[in-house]
Amino acid sequence: MVKRLARGYVRPYAGAIGGALFFMIIAAAMTALFAKLIEPVLNNVLVDTNRDLILPAALGMFVCFLVRGGATYIHTIIMNRVSQSIVADMQRDLFAAFVRLDLSFFHANPSGALVSRVLNDVEVVRQAIAGTFLGFGKSLLTLVFLIVLMFWQDWKLSLIALVIFPFAALFAAKIGRRLRKISKTLQAERGALGAVLTQIFQGIRQVKAYGAEGFEKERCGGVIDKVKGLNVKSVRVATLSTPFNETLVGLAVMGIILYGGFQVMEGRQTAGALLSFIGAFALAYEPMKKLATLNNTLQTGLGAAERVFDMLDRVPAIQDREDAQILRTEEPEIRFDHVSFSYGGKDEPALDDVSLVMAPGSVTALVGPSGGGKTTILNMIPRFYDPAAGAVRIDGADIRDLTLESLRAHAALVSQDITIFDDTVAANIAYGMSGATREAIESAAKAAAADGFIAALPEGYETRLGEQGMTLSGGQRQRI
């Protein structure tokens, strides 16, 4: 999973990440230099009262903070831009994967859950990537510089101090595995919450008409409680590392003071050197804590990434064959040749051995009871679904041998389920035809008897219609 993220989304920004890494190194080096400056300040300035070193020591510490602050600012800006770019790339890929999939996928997955994948899951991945490169890079480099300084000052004290690290790493790995599982479940429940909210908002008229506000509050509240419970569980598991690490650090500090204190008492080490070592260890503790926390963030992000890649890896059930031909006819004959079909593997077929012919230039009306398969027949022509048996043919050619683009370019759909996009009147009329002229748009509106009410709108053809065209009547939406 990490390799796939790095190869597919991080590698294109390797140059920017390298620049950020350079400034991370500078910031980490300044932290170690500050810890080292504690020793001469204490020994030469405070103990020996050397006046000549007061100003250089003070300036040196000021420069450390100044340079570290500037370097931190620059690498933070760079990595924020990188992480946002990665999110945009992933969202584009995810959206492209969604629109490539066939209708059966959308019937099986609520729209709110899909929106959650594009927004919530990808945002969790972004936080993991940003946290990994910003926090992990800086914390690891700072830790390395400080550990080198500690060993340079006193290798025995360093071994006492660092004996805790393997235990902290093992515990963090164990916590990370649990968090990854919780993250996948949490993201799924967030998607379910998005689906419930979408259903309620889209059907708000029915909710109010049937006085179902109380029922919907309970239904939505149940999902909210699940999300809350998983969030609480996630935080509880993540913070388990805090008391464990604090205990380990306390043991290390006790060992440093006992061993180092005796060294100072016996004259083998100066008080300044010991204080400088303790300062380096104290500064190292903060990045060590961040590394433990970042592992939690990374595992949470990997859980979300699994859900994202699960969508990206889905193969459409309906797609062009390698040798698909372009449909070039203008007045075709459409023939259903012993077509059978059932939805989602149901035993009861929607179509069972259906054969019919729609002659060129003719009008064909399908009449029958609800659930008789009329809409299913309509959905077969633009290949929203493929038959389980038989074939749909245009001028004798199986439509599965034609490209989807050319097939659907020859079809116009006016559905009983009206879809109006939150865009202008003109954009809705010309939807799917990017090169449509205003003249063609107005001509189509006149043919649909829509030009009269369009002219009465505040901005005519440039009036935005809102979500699902809520400002229009049902008949007006149908004509658009």
Order of alpha helices (4+ residues) and beta strands (2+ residues): alpha-alpha-alpha-alpha-alpha-alpha-alpha-alpha-alpha-alpha-alpha-alpha-alpha-beta-beta-alpha-beta-beta-alpha-alpha-alpha-alpha-alpha
